[in-house]
Amino acid sequence: MISNYKKLDNTKTYLVTGAAGFIGFHLSKRLLNEGCSVIGLDNLNDYYDVNLKKDRLNILNQQEKFKFKYVDIKDKEKLEEIFKKNKIDIVVNLAAQAGVRYSLQNPDVYIQSNVVGFLNILEMCRHYKIEHLVYASSSSVYGLNVKMPFSVHDNVDHPLSLYAATKKASELMAHTYSHLYGLPTTGLRFFTVYGPWGRPDMALFLFTEAILNDKPIKVFNYGKMKRDFTYIDDIIEGVVRVLNNPPQPNPNWDKRNPDPGTSSAPYKVYNIGNNKPVELMEFIETLEKKLGKKAKKEFLPLQDGDVPETYADIDDLVKDFGFKPNTTIDEGIEKFVEWYGEYKSLSNLQ
């Protein structure tokens, strides 16, 4: 564990962007359950079903210490208003335009949200003396890298999609602010996240919906893909452990042999993944078992921008925070299927 490791401080105020999103919702819920004050920002865009986002928000809005602000992070003026009017201690930036395949058709929105929006967040953190900025990066940054497991200490300079390029850009921009202004920043490279309240554009949701409706599922790269599927509760536990522990400059950082994962500035990057890649076909078979129904499979080639395999090296996460994700896909898929059934029943009643 890092020296002076601090547990979650519930006397502080946390600003969470993308609070109506999958990870933002779960993080906000966890912080509120721990007694923290949370200001949640979201623009409720229609990249996927807005009703799902509103249903997540309805749960958060029941909590006394939750304040929701309908704001897009690319709107600097509205963002500044929130920082002016509230004493914010720690910022978690989870607002982003997600999706690898969507970035092929809609490149502009990625620059607006993931680059312009992130710059606005950095500027707010700089001017309003934020203690720690934690932000979402992605396993997509590993791009053409094939050395497994993916390590934060390897260079990531060959992205395969604009989405991945914007996430790498976030890390570079964060480093600049850590170096110039001493702003402590921690980037978290999330590996394929799944679980209850998940995104409808992700494989688990798409597959479940298709199987239950007797429609074929699209299996890319003819099923020869591996993903380090990571259950949402494990992701959230990782984020929570990082929040009150801003990075320190690495005293052994060497300019002649620069380590990409640390810096002479208060900057750090971590992988958060299950550290156990699963074959896509095994993932599908587990889902079929939980649903009690076989999938009709449509085998397709690898899509542009897709990485064939992901596998997280989480040694730094374990060393610094004593945490290792451990939810199996069997447990995780079962919890998702339970939630999906309940959620769809409720939706049909409304």
Order of alpha helices (4+ residues) and beta strands (2+ residues): beta-alpha-beta-alpha-beta-alpha-beta-alpha-alpha-alpha-beta-alpha-beta-beta-alpha-beta-beta-beta-alpha-beta-beta-alpha-beta-alpha-alpha
